Amino acid sequence: MTQQYIPLTGIDSLIPCLLIDKNTPLDVLHANSAARLLAVTQVLESLARLDLKDADSADLQHLANASAILLRDSCDLLDVMGWRLQA
């Protein structure tokens, strides 16, 4: 891990455009990861409380896609934190 910028996991793209600066302070990496985890947790908790029998499948697909992106971003941030802590 000698490069300064680590690309976020790509979404159907060969060229990364969103990057994590590996020199970002650990507390900032943690805060950004935690914010994404909290957002996806709140979305999923809201879905769990709903009666989904009349839900539009396209809407559910959009929510699932947004949740996956947030979780991927959070995992990428946690990976950088882990690499830093092991160094």
C-alpha positions as CSV (number, residue, x, y, z in Angstrom):
1,M,0.0,0.0,0.0
2,T,2.5,2.6,-1.2
3,Q,0.0,4.8,-3.0
4,Q,-1.5,7.8,-1.2
5,Y,-5.0,7.4,-2.6
6,I,-7.0,4.2,-2.4
7,P,-10.0,3.9,-4.7
8,L,-13.4,3.0,-3.3
9,T,-14.8,-0.3,-4.6
10,G,-16.0,0.5,-8.1
11,I,-19.6,0.4,-9.2
12,D,-19.6,-0.9,-12.8
13,S,-16.6,1.3,-13.7
14,L,-13.0,0.5,-14.7
15,I,-11.7,4.0,-13.7
16,P,-12.0,4.9,-10.1
17,C,-13.2,8.5,-9.4
18,L,-13.8,8.3,-5.6
19,L,-10.6,7.9,-3.5
20,I,-9.7,7.6,0.1
21,D,-6.5,9.5,1.2
22,K,-4.7,6.8,3.2
23,N,-3.1,9.6,5.3
24,T,-6.5,10.9,6.6
25,P,-6.5,10.8,10.4
26,L,-8.0,7.6,11.8
27,D,-10.8,9.5,13.6
28,V,-12.0,11.0,10.3
29,L,-11.9,7.6,8.6
30,H,-13.9,6.2,11.5
31,A,-16.4,9.1,11.5
32,N,-17.1,8.6,7.8
33,S,-17.4,4.9,8.1
34,A,-19.7,5.2,11.1
35,A,-21.9,7.8,9.3
36,R,-22.4,5.4,6.3
37,L,-23.1,2.4,8.6
38,L,-25.7,4.5,10.6
39,A,-27.4,5.6,7.4
40,V,-27.8,2.1,6.0
41,T,-28.9,0.8,9.4
42,Q,-31.6,3.4,9.6
43,V,-32.8,2.6,6.1
44,L,-33.0,-1.1,6.9
45,E,-34.7,-0.5,10.2
46,S,-37.3,1.6,8.4
47,L,-37.9,-1.2,5.9
48,A,-38.2,-3.8,8.6
49,R,-41.1,-1.8,10.2
50,L,-43.0,-1.5,6.9
51,D,-45.6,-3.8,5.4
52,L,-43.9,-4.5,2.1
53,K,-46.6,-6.5,0.4
54,D,-47.6,-3.4,-1.7
55,A,-44.1,-2.0,-2.1
56,D,-42.9,-1.2,-5.6
57,S,-40.1,-3.6,-6.6
58,A,-38.2,-0.7,-8.3
59,D,-38.2,1.3,-5.1
60,L,-37.0,-1.7,-3.1
61,Q,-34.2,-2.3,-5.7
62,H,-33.2,1.4,-5.4
63,L,-33.0,1.1,-1.6
64,A,-31.0,-2.1,-1.8
65,N,-28.6,-0.6,-4.2
66,A,-28.1,2.6,-2.1
67,S,-27.6,0.3,1.0
68,A,-25.0,-1.8,-0.8
69,I,-23.0,1.3,-1.9
70,L,-23.0,2.7,1.6
71,L,-21.9,-0.6,3.0
72,R,-19.1,-1.0,0.4
73,D,-17.9,2.5,1.1
74,S,-17.9,1.8,4.9
75,C,-16.0,-1.5,4.3
76,D,-13.4,0.3,2.2
77,L,-12.9,3.0,4.9
78,L,-12.5,0.2,7.6
79,D,-10.0,-1.6,5.4
80,V,-7.8,1.6,5.2
81,M,-8.1,2.0,9.0
82,G,-7.1,-1.7,9.4
83,W,-4.1,-1.3,7.2
84,R,-3.0,1.8,9.1
85,L,-3.4,0.2,12.4
86,Q,-1.4,-2.9,11.4
87,A,1.5,-0.8,9.9
